[in-house]
């Protein structure tokens, strides 16, 4: 009988051939190391590298685009594309631009270009976060002089202008779609973005960079979301620089260097003021008293985070001199009160911290359920107060480097990221007052005073202050240490 | 010709009756799924403006102005139907629209991701087939020499392979082969070298499962009369071996195509570990961001390829079986596999002992000062990342892990066997569509329907777990129907129930039952894979799959945290594979 028509080898061959047929889809690598930097970054582009999205941070970190102003380690504005600025009157700022800046396509940067670029930002959808609540118009006032009308008094305009979302691109970037500017070859930074797809990006050094020729000849970026894989690339010598190194991987990095920077980012537990068990101030006080954050810092973060007393971490010098907190209530008896503690798994340390915190709360007499999901699938529930307590991590200096904006969004009655569902008329009033304060010192003073008011309600239980960790190959020098995580590679970064 | 006459006409396996059906199934399922996906925001209760904003700016608060401007920019549909209708309108003209998140056209993205996934999945399917054959080779060679299958070595090897999670293999390969030995790139997709580790990670466990199907088919083939005839005539052993292998492969090929189609959208974790820009990851990110046009595009691509692969599997089975499948030349028989006596007792006993000891210890006590400790007298199996005793967690998690896996496998067996045996015509259809769906989409839909719960996870996994069983049953049933005794029984006027009870089920059930048993660890892992959606075992549960998923990032620093649950699953798999499923 004839059962047999083909050979097994052919079957295997056919499967392999199908694989090879489709290998046209390999993207092809580059060989040789000629002064180029290889980077493995955690977050892939989300909106075609448009600065009006999280891609703005990416553009800054690889040195492709720059805003007008930068911030130093203390958060004070420093010149970048703008040389000088002053508040002419309440509603008007006058800026002087550098006269030696060219875009990567060779065009000279003029005040006209800058005014147009800022104009596009004010019309972007949604409005860049740094511009939220403002109505500014920019106008050229000469070849390198710019006037910005802020509509209302805006004491922190320089801080706003330092936001990576307000990077200045050449006019042609805005031609096709002003809502999604194209930064390829149109930035002012030391590296020119030449190619980008979902998994990789390529940049070439820009010889005409205003601050001197970049040391590296180019950058090859790969986007690797898995942290073990990213660190693996560093250890195997495939990557020179990797970002977002998690604590769990530190022990595996033995032959490479680590750049560690304290961040204005605090991990803490937010207690629901609006619904459930923690509407009772005494039980909030009981929960706050029960949680011991030291073992979390030392154990789960393995000593690679910092202890924190309130909302602001040790990186913010201005928060060191805190007013005393006057607790609103004494700890009450939980008496088996049932709570649900939620956190998200996007940051691997958080679920572990939740387990430890839950253990503390159980010992104090609470009944605790833990809910853990990906942030994306639980965001609605988190924001709508479905849980009694949420462990989360927040940067209090996002975008504007101004804690008042953070306080408004996270602790204001109408705040858009109010995890604690906190609403206190007095605190709201103080936030509004501080937002109008023109003196930066006074704003920071107000920020710590408002923090004391919040801590007095036991609505926030601080756990740890985070650090940024960048893994760097041994022969690479000059990686930026930026607590705002806005730059990594600069003109001075080089590989030998 | 009247309808009744058609009904009585002998069923032909020729291609003509189904010719029109396949494109219809494809069209109907793509359209239906597009509507289902289009209704996602209404099912999940999450505002797409918010999820899109989150995808574009992770830490930005969703203030009302920002949400409003996103709604205006995207022209978000006001009801579940209108958006999908306009997307379908574009799709039939070949325009898949633009992504809500990135604003870029979808078609090029999907095409490139599909290309990447297709090559990875075909490499993995080739690895799986080669692995399955290699596992079975010793049995085959012995069978050719002695005429009997015998021995349970292949069962144990296959069960061990099948119970290893692909993401564990991926992590170990990354740490050992790519980083320590520097023998392969760590990640990326730049050349064929980049495909080796991901294909092995995906293909080896699939090969273990496949070896089960192959072993069943080989045992059945050995019991067929032609084998005796050939042996009596004195055919060369090599000729016999090749013939037996082909007879065996005929049953396995539909499974290989199933593996291929399933991996296209489901290899998310391996894709993530090796930064492979494939369709599984694309679908995951788009589903979480509720980027509906992109999800619809990805699902359409997966379903079409899945149907093609399913059809190819059936065609391959027919081609390899040749005319035997249409005529009545086959005499499939129930193979009697010698039952292993001592091995299951030894392994099961050891497992039970460890569980009993573990049950006497405290699985919940957290000691952060003693995290990730190596095995010692105080902690015989070491501690996990919170300093909890692993032996205690192993013991307390046993029942949960086995229970959930068994529940899914039993459901899959019942549904799969019924649908597989009763299915009239071998055709690519609903099973292939479901098989091709990305698990995250199934998970999100189920979570939206029943809420996050362990039962929801079982439902989501069971929804696809029956498919390999059904395809296996269908393939075997087709062979039984082509057998001489089956044809003879029909000629003798046997009724449908009689045929089912006396011929179909006795031949089909033992093999598919063993297949279902072998999938228990696989199902347990699939359950754990949905935990990030809030489905499955709750946080802190000592369920083995959950333990594995939580500890995987410590695989290099503290291998015992991963080894303990992995070993538990492996032993569970081995014991299950040694259960006897035939009646004597």
Interface residues (C-beta under 8 A of the other chain):
Chain A: X1 X2 X3 X4 X5 X6 X7 X8 X11 X12 X15 X16 X18 X19 X20 X21 X22 X23 X24 X25 X26 X27 X28 X29 X40 X45 X46 X47 X48 X50 X53 X54 X125 X126 X127 X129 X132 X177 X179 X180 X197 X198 X199 X200 X222 X223 X224 X225 X226 X227 X228 X229 X230 X232 X233 X235 X236 X237 X238 X246 X248 X249 X251 X252 X295 X296 X298 X299 X300 X345 X348 X351 X352 X354 X355 X356 X358 X359 X369 X370 X371 X372 X373 X374 X375 X376 X377 X378 X379 X380 X383 X394 X395 X398 X409 X410 X415 X416 X417
Chain B: X44 X45 X46 X47 X50 X51 X53 X54 X55 X56 X57 X58 X59 X60 X61 X62 X63 X64 X65 X66 X67 X69 X70 X72 X73 X101 X102 X103 X104 X109 X112 X113 X115 X116 X118 X119 X120 X122 X123 X125 X126 X129 X130 X133 X171 X174 X175 X178 X179 X182 X185 X186 X187 X188 X189 X190 X191 X192 X194 X195 X226 X242 X243 X245 X246 X247 X249 X253 X256 X260 X272 X273 X274 X275 X277 X282 X288 X289 X316 X319 X320 X321 X322 X323 X324 X329 X366 X368 X369 X371 X385 X386 X387 X444 X447 X452 X531 X532 X533 X534 X538 X539 X540 X550 X553 X554 X555 X556 X557
